[in-house]
Amino acid sequence: MERLPRVEPGRIEAMLREGRIVGVEGPVGVDAPFVPGAVVWFHRDLPVEVPVPFELSVVYRDEDIVVVDKPHFLASIPRGRHVVETALVRLRRELGIPTLAPAHRLDRVTAGLLLFVVRPEARGRYQTLFRDRLVVKEYEAVAPVGAGVFPAEVRSRIVKERGVIRAFEVAGEPNAVTRVELVESRGAVGRYRLVPLTGRTHQLRLHMAGLGVPILGDDFYPELREKALDDFTRPLQLLARVLEFPDPVAGVRRRFESGLRLAAWESPDSW
């Protein structure tokens, strides 16, 4: 639910009659008196969404957490034009856990491991792990083999303005750090291991582009390219491959590895 924006009067009346506008005591009636300073909410109409033709797979599940492999093109949580076709909504329906909540997120075009928390009272303890950088995150990417020397550590300052689709590197104190290692190469293409020590928006994509080896399938960096929402070809070749962290509830150290593979490395002829 969200705060009620400006809506045509006739539409408001229809929503009131349908019981879709609620206050703290429940649905607001058409003849309800105006209360200055009151807060009401409404359930918005869902956008028409293009089904994402890829499945989520559960890697691990217990009474506290659920770890899944998210496919490319599936958003982590509802946002903008993506509501039903998100990992969170799909999992709540498929697993029958309405309280399920994400401990972190992945970009819609990035595949790999996502951690969800089952019980609301435990959510903060898992989210704090990411805030305090206690989670080891390892990514895999396929990109051109450049002239740079690897392994390398990239440090830069990244800014992301609200309403602007891309992030940018600017001068100033670094706030983003990534370790980059070229694991192996096949001709002009390489498989890289990326370890982010910080969690800035589009950090890995920006740092790889800055090294002159942009990740294959990246439609944002170094140049922005338009891509239709129903175009599921040539996904970004970036995979969240490893999640490792001290479980604050179970008291054990967890390590999970993705079962997904990057198409440009497994089937290079398709690229």
C-alpha positions in Angstrom: 0.0 0.0 0.0 1.1 3.6 -0.5 0.0 7.1 0.3 -2.9 8.3 -1.9 -1.8 10.6 -4.7 -4.0 13.0 -6.7 -6.8 11.0 -8.3 -9.8 12.0 -10.3 -12.9 12.6 -8.0 -15.0 9.9 -9.8 -12.2 7.4 -9.4 -11.9 8.1 -5.7 -15.6 7.5 -5.2 -15.4 4.2 -7.1 -12.5 3.1 -4.9 -14.4 4.1 -1.8 -17.3 2.0 -2.9 -15.0 -0.9 -3.6 -13.5 -0.7 -0.1 -10.1 -0.1 -1.6 -9.3 3.0 0.5 -8.6 2.2 4.2 -7.8 4.1 7.4 -6.5 2.9 10.7 -9.9 1.4 11.5 -10.5 -0.3 8.2 -12.2 0.6 4.9 -13.4 4.3 4.5 -17.0 4.6 3.4 -18.3 7.0 0.8 -20.2 9.0 3.4 -17.3 9.1 5.9 -16.7 12.5 7.4 -13.5 14.4 6.5 -10.9 14.2 9.3 -8.1 16.8 9.1 -4.7 15.2 9.3 -5.9 11.6 8.9 -3.9 9.2 6.9 -5.5 6.7 4.5 -4.1 4.1 2.1 -5.2 2.4 -1.0 -4.3 -0.8 -3.0 -3.1 0.4 -6.4 -4.1 -1.3 -9.6 -1.3 -3.7 -10.7 0.4 -2.9 -14.0 0.2 -5.3 -16.9 3.4 -7.3 -16.6 5.3 -9.4 -19.1 5.8 -12.9 -17.6 9.5 -13.7 -17.0 9.9 -17.2 -18.5 12.5 -18.4 -16.0 12.1 -20.3 -12.7 13.4 -19.6 -9.3 15.1 -22.5 -7.6 15.3 -23.0 -3.8 18.9 -23.6 -2.7 18.2 -23.9 1.0 15.2 -23.5 3.3 14.7 -23.8 7.1 12.4 -22.1 9.6 14.5 -18.9 9.5 15.8 -18.3 6.0 15.2 -19.2 2.4 18.1 -19.0 -0.1 17.2 -19.0 -3.8 18.9 -18.8 -7.2 17.2 -15.9 -9.0 17.2 -15.9 -12.8 18.2 -13.0 -15.0 15.4 -10.5 -15.8 13.4 -11.2 -12.6 13.3 -8.3 -10.1 14.1 -9.0 -6.5 11.2 -7.0 -5.0 8.2 -5.1 -6.2 9.2 -1.7 -7.7 7.9 0.4 -10.6 6.6 -1.7 -13.4 7.6 -5.0 -11.7 5.2 -6.2 -8.9 3.9 -9.8 -9.5 6.9 -10.8 -11.6 9.4 -10.4 -8.8 11.3 -13.0 -6.7 9.5 -11.9 -3.5 6.0 -12.2 -4.7 6.6 -15.5 -6.5 8.2 -17.0 -3.4 5.5 -15.8 -1.1 2.9 -17.5 -3.3 4.9 -20.7 -4.1 6.1 -21.3 -0.6 3.0 -20.0 1.2 5.0 -17.7 3.4 3.3 -14.3 3.4 5.9 -12.9 5.9 8.9 -13.6 3.7 11.1 -10.6 3.3 14.5 -10.0 1.5 17.7 -9.5 3.4 19.3 -7.8 0.4 18.7 -7.3 -3.3 20.1 -8.1 -6.8 19.6 -6.0 -9.9 16.8 -7.4 -12.1 19.3 -8.4 -14.8 21.8 -10.1 -12.4 21.3 -13.8 -11.6 22.3 -15.7 -8.6 21.9 -16.1 -4.8 19.3 -14.2 -2.8 18.6 -14.5 0.9 15.1 -14.1 2.3 14.1 -14.1 6.0 11.0 -16.1 7.1 10.1 -14.5 10.4 9.7 -10.7 10.8 11.3 -10.7 14.2 14.5 -12.1 12.8 14.6 -9.9 9.7 16.7 -7.1 11.2 19.4 -9.5 12.4 20.0 -10.8 8.9 19.8 -7.4 7.2 22.3 -6.0 9.7 24.9 -8.6 8.4 24.8 -6.8 5.0 24.9 -3.4 6.5 27.9 -4.2 8.6 29.7 -6.0 5.7 29.8 -9.3 7.5 28.6 -11.2 4.4 31.2 -12.5 1.9 29.8 -12.0 -1.6 31.5 -13.4 -4.6 30.3 -12.8 -8.2 31.3 -14.3 -11.5 31.3 -12.3 -14.8 32.1 -12.9 -18.4 33.8 -10.0 -20.1 36.5 -9.3 -22.7 40.1 -9.8 -21.8 41.7 -6.4 -21.6 45.2 -5.1 -21.3 44.9 -4.5 -17.6 46.9 -6.4 -14.9 44.9 -8.8 -12.7 44.2 -9.4 -9.9 43.3 -5.7 -9.3 41.5 -3.7 -6.7 39.3 -0.9 -8.0 38.5 2.0 -5.8 36.2 4.9 -6.8 33.5 7.2 -5.8 30.1 6.2 -7.1 26.9 8.4 -7.0 23.4 7.4 -8.0 20.8 10.2 -8.2 17.2 9.5 -7.6 15.3 9.3 -10.9 18.4 8.8 -12.9 18.7 5.3 -14.4 22.5 5.0 -14.3 25.1 5.6 -11.6 28.3 7.5 -12.2 31.9 7.6 -11.0 33.0 11.0 -9.8 36.0 12.6 -8.2 36.3 12.4 -4.5 36.9 10.0 -1.6 36.3 6.4 -2.7 33.1 4.8 -1.4 33.2 1.7 -3.6 35.9 -1.1 -3.6 35.9 -4.2 -5.8 38.5 -6.9 -6.1 38.8 -8.3 -9.7 40.5 -11.5 -10.7 40.7 -13.0 -14.2 40.1 -16.7 -13.5 40.6 -18.0 -17.0 40.3 -16.9 -20.6 39.2 -18.3 -24.0 40.6 -16.2 -26.8 39.3 -12.7 -26.3 36.8 -13.5 -23.6 37.5 -14.1 -19.9 35.8 -15.4 -16.8 36.2 -13.1 -13.8 35.8 -13.4 -10.1 34.5 -10.2 -8.5 34.5 -9.6 -4.8 32.7 -6.3 -3.8 33.9 -4.9 -0.4 31.1 -2.3 -0.6 27.6 -2.4 -2.0 27.0 0.6 -4.2 24.4 0.6 -7.0 25.8 -0.9 -10.2 29.2 -1.1 -8.6 30.5 -4.2 -10.4 29.2 -3.1 -13.7 30.8 0.4 -13.4 34.1 -0.9 -12.2 34.4 -3.5 -15.0 33.5 -0.9 -17.6 36.1 1.5 -16.0 38.7 -1.2 -16.5 37.9 -1.4 -20.2 36.3 -4.8 -19.9 32.5 -4.2 -19.7 30.5 -7.2 -18.7 28.9 -8.9 -21.7 25.2 -8.1 -22.1 25.4 -4.9 -20.1 22.9 -2.4 -21.6 23.9 0.4 -19.2 27.7 0.6 -19.2 29.7 2.0 -20.8 26.8 3.1 -23.1 23.1 3.1 -22.4 21.1 1.0 -24.8 17.3 0.6 -25.0 16.0 -2.9 -24.4 12.3 -3.9 -24.3 11.0 -5.5 -21.2 9.9 -8.6 -23.1 13.4 -9.1 -24.7 15.0 -11.9 -22.7 17.9 -12.4 -25.0 21.6 -11.8 -24.2 21.3 -11.3 -20.4 23.9 -9.5 -18.4 26.7 -12.0 -17.8 26.9 -11.4 -14.1 26.1 -14.1 -11.4 26.0 -13.8 -7.6 27.8 -17.1 -7.1 28.7 -17.2 -3.4 27.1 -16.0 -0.2 28.9 -16.7 3.1 27.9 -15.3 6.5 27.7 -16.1 10.2 24.0 -17.0 10.8 22.9 -14.8 13.7 20.0 -17.1 14.7 21.4 -20.6 14.2 24.9 -19.6 15.4 26.7 -21.4 12.6 28.6 -20.2 9.5 26.7 -20.5 6.3 28.1 -20.8 2.8 25.9 -21.2 -0.3 27.0 -21.6 -4.0 24.8 -20.9 -7.0 23.9 -23.7 -9.3 23.4 -21.4 -12.2 25.9 -20.9 -15.1 26.6 -18.0 -17.4 25.6 -18.6 -20.9 28.4 -16.7 -22.6 30.9 -19.0 -20.9 29.0 -22.3 -21.1 27.8 -21.8 -24.7 30.0 -19.1 -26.3 28.7 -19.9 -29.8 25.4 -18.3 -28.7 27.2 -15.0 -28.1 
